[in-house]
């Protein structure tokens, strides 16, 4: 299970767990599962999806960091989709 945080300048939109994360990187979608290698990528504009629980967010800009099954999304703009 991944520990996920989604943070925008206005608020913390999500803190919890998810089986997977699919995010709009600047050069295409990136998928994250448990055990993913450490990485940092810039975000583009699009839909961020968390696992199969239906949590979806529209994000624009910022970055995504993965380290030890912890995913941090820091975005310039975000809202629930």
Backbone as CSV, one residue per row, in Angstrom:
resi,resn,N_x,N_y,N_z,CA_x,CA_y,CA_z,C_x,C_y,C_z
1,UNK,0.847,-1.180,0.000,0.000,0.000,0.000,0.888,1.238,0.000
2,UNK,0.495,2.236,-0.770,1.217,3.501,-0.843,0.603,4.503,0.133
3,UNK,1.437,5.313,0.735,0.984,6.447,1.527,1.042,7.665,0.612
4,UNK,-0.075,8.364,0.460,-0.181,9.429,-0.534,-0.594,10.740,0.119
5,UNK,0.074,11.830,-0.291,-0.305,13.190,0.096,-0.436,14.019,-1.174
6,UNK,-1.522,14.778,-1.274,-1.718,15.711,-2.390,-1.895,17.086,-1.776
7,UNK,-0.977,17.984,-2.113,-0.922,19.300,-1.470,-0.926,20.386,-2.543
8,UNK,-1.774,21.392,-2.352,-1.776,22.579,-3.209,-1.532,23.788,-2.309
9,UNK,-1.296,24.959,-2.874,-1.096,26.138,-2.027,-2.292,26.452,-1.130
10,UNK,-3.487,26.071,-1.558,-4.693,26.385,-0.789,-4.991,25.390,0.321
11,UNK,-4.639,24.098,0.107,-5.076,23.082,1.068,-4.366,21.752,0.850
12,UNK,-4.459,20.905,1.849,-4.083,19.501,1.702,-5.341,18.803,1.194
13,UNK,-5.300,18.302,-0.030,-6.494,17.727,-0.648,-6.700,16.261,-0.284
14,UNK,-5.607,15.556,-0.006,-5.729,14.145,0.315,-4.530,13.701,1.130
15,UNK,-4.779,12.935,2.170,-3.738,12.233,2.914,-4.326,10.879,3.272
16,UNK,-3.667,9.823,2.798,-4.187,8.496,3.059,-3.399,7.454,2.303
17,UNK,-4.041,6.324,2.042,-3.372,5.235,1.344,-4.093,4.920,0.048
18,UNK,-3.353,4.318,-0.874,-3.915,3.887,-2.150,-3.089,2.720,-2.676
19,UNK,-3.723,1.866,-3.483,-3.018,0.734,-4.085,-2.098,1.195,-5.208
20,UNK,-2.475,2.289,-5.869,-1.695,2.792,-7.002,-1.971,4.281,-7.187
21,UNK,-1.091,4.922,-7.944,-1.261,6.326,-8.321,-0.942,6.435,-9.807
22,UNK,-1.807,7.095,-10.565,-1.536,7.416,-11.967,-1.590,8.929,-12.063
23,UNK,-0.475,9.520,-12.507,-0.358,10.980,-12.503,0.042,11.498,-13.879
24,UNK,-0.379,12.725,-14.208,-0.001,13.338,-15.481,1.363,14.009,-15.371
25,UNK,2.418,13.293,-15.722,3.746,13.894,-15.734,3.829,14.859,-16.914
26,UNK,4.879,15.659,-16.969,5.012,16.653,-18.034,5.143,16.008,-19.412
27,UNK,5.563,14.737,-19.464,5.794,14.072,-20.750,4.923,12.832,-20.947
28,UNK,3.833,12.714,-20.197,2.926,11.574,-20.310,2.548,11.053,-18.937
29,UNK,1.679,10.057,-18.899,1.238,9.521,-17.614,2.316,8.635,-16.998
30,UNK,2.353,8.665,-15.660,3.255,7.799,-14.909,2.414,7.012,-13.909
31,UNK,2.699,5.723,-13.801,1.997,4.866,-12.858,2.916,4.449,-11.730
32,UNK,2.405,4.478,-10.517,3.194,4.141,-9.327,2.491,3.002,-8.598
33,UNK,3.237,1.946,-8.293,2.762,0.837,-7.480,3.706,0.651,-6.304
34,UNK,3.312,-0.150,-5.332,4.165,-0.461,-4.188,5.512,-0.992,-4.687
35,UNK,6.588,-0.540,-4.065,7.925,-0.987,-4.433,8.549,-0.206,-5.577
36,UNK,7.908,0.875,-6.007,8.438,1.683,-7.111,9.790,2.277,-6.724
37,UNK,10.677,2.394,-7.687,11.981,3.007,-7.460,11.810,4.476,-7.074
38,UNK,12.722,5.017,-6.270,12.650,6.440,-5.923,12.691,7.302,-7.192
39,UNK,11.900,8.345,-7.218,11.900,9.246,-8.377,11.240,10.565,-8.029
40,UNK,11.546,11.553,-8.858,10.890,12.858,-8.818,10.589,13.219,-10.265
41,UNK,9.377,13.697,-10.526,9.029,14.132,-11.874,8.184,15.394,-11.810
42,UNK,8.290,16.204,-12.840,7.434,17.383,-12.969,6.055,16.948,-13.436
43,UNK,5.029,17.624,-12.934,3.665,17.338,-13.346,3.238,18.257,-14.472
44,UNK,2.389,17.740,-15.321,1.748,18.540,-16.343,0.335,18.866,-15.896
45,UNK,-0.572,18.906,-16.856,-1.981,19.176,-16.561,-2.777,17.923,-16.892
46,UNK,-3.667,17.525,-15.977,-4.497,16.360,-16.250,-5.080,15.771,-14.987
47,UNK,-5.528,14.522,-15.106,-6.211,13.850,-14.004,-5.253,12.945,-13.238
48,UNK,-5.243,13.099,-11.939,-4.475,12.249,-11.030,-5.456,11.253,-10.434
49,UNK,-5.171,9.950,-10.577,-6.082,8.911,-10.104,-5.419,8.090,-9.012
50,UNK,-6.169,7.834,-7.951,-5.676,7.049,-6.826,-6.388,5.710,-6.787
51,UNK,-5.650,4.635,-7.014,-6.156,3.278,-6.864,-7.505,3.040,-7.485
52,UNK,-8.260,2.152,-6.871,-9.570,1.776,-7.391,-10.704,2.381,-6.562
53,UNK,-10.345,3.266,-5.614,-11.367,3.833,-4.717,-12.103,5.020,-5.323
54,UNK,-11.741,5.423,-6.535,-12.475,6.486,-7.205,-11.999,7.893,-6.917
55,UNK,-10.958,8.064,-6.091,-10.444,9.408,-5.838,-9.719,9.923,-7.074
56,UNK,-10.192,11.051,-7.584,-9.605,11.663,-8.780,-9.478,13.164,-8.545
57,UNK,-8.398,13.723,-9.046,-8.133,15.155,-8.897,-7.627,15.708,-10.214
58,UNK,-8.057,16.912,-10.537,-7.488,17.640,-11.669,-6.308,18.440,-11.134
59,UNK,-5.129,18.219,-11.695,-3.934,18.913,-11.231,-3.286,19.662,-12.385
60,UNK,-2.515,20.683,-12.026,-1.807,21.471,-13.026,-0.487,21.948,-12.438
61,UNK,0.613,21.444,-13.000,1.947,21.857,-12.570,2.340,21.272,-11.228
62,UNK,3.587,21.513,-10.864,4.117,21.018,-9.606,5.016,19.818,-9.826
63,UNK,5.128,18.970,-8.791,5.968,17.789,-8.918,5.412,16.625,-8.110
64,UNK,5.904,15.434,-8.428,5.545,14.212,-7.726,6.838,13.550,-7.275
65,UNK,6.870,13.111,-6.022,8.041,12.435,-5.463,7.622,11.073,-4.939
66,UNK,8.433,10.046,-5.230,8.211,8.700,-4.705,9.454,8.291,-3.937
67,UNK,9.270,7.844,-2.688,10.385,7.366,-1.869,9.829,6.423,-0.804
68,UNK,10.292,5.178,-0.822,9.887,4.188,0.189,8.370,4.054,0.321
69,UNK,7.675,3.890,-0.796,6.217,3.716,-0.832,5.451,4.916,-0.292
70,UNK,6.084,6.076,-0.291,5.424,7.334,0.046,5.406,8.194,-1.214
71,UNK,4.214,8.631,-1.618,4.050,9.466,-2.806,3.576,10.834,-2.347
72,UNK,4.358,11.857,-2.707,3.975,13.237,-2.390,3.731,13.971,-3.695
73,UNK,2.562,14.571,-3.784,2.204,15.379,-4.945,2.063,16.812,-4.446
74,UNK,2.912,17.680,-4.953,2.839,19.103,-4.624,2.509,19.809,-5.929
75,UNK,1.328,20.401,-5.987,0.837,20.939,-7.252,0.465,22.412,-7.110
76,UNK,0.584,23.131,-8.207,0.260,24.553,-8.219,-1.240,24.777,-8.119
77,UNK,-2.011,23.903,-8.813,-3.466,23.995,-8.791,-4.041,22.590,-8.741
78,UNK,-5.077,22.404,-7.933,-5.736,21.103,-7.860,-7.170,21.265,-7.378
79,UNK,-7.999,20.343,-7.832,-9.377,20.281,-7.367,-9.883,18.865,-7.577
80,UNK,-10.831,18.433,-6.760,-11.413,17.108,-6.986,-12.061,17.048,-8.368
81,UNK,-11.894,15.925,-9.041,-12.453,15.763,-10.404,-13.854,15.185,-10.331
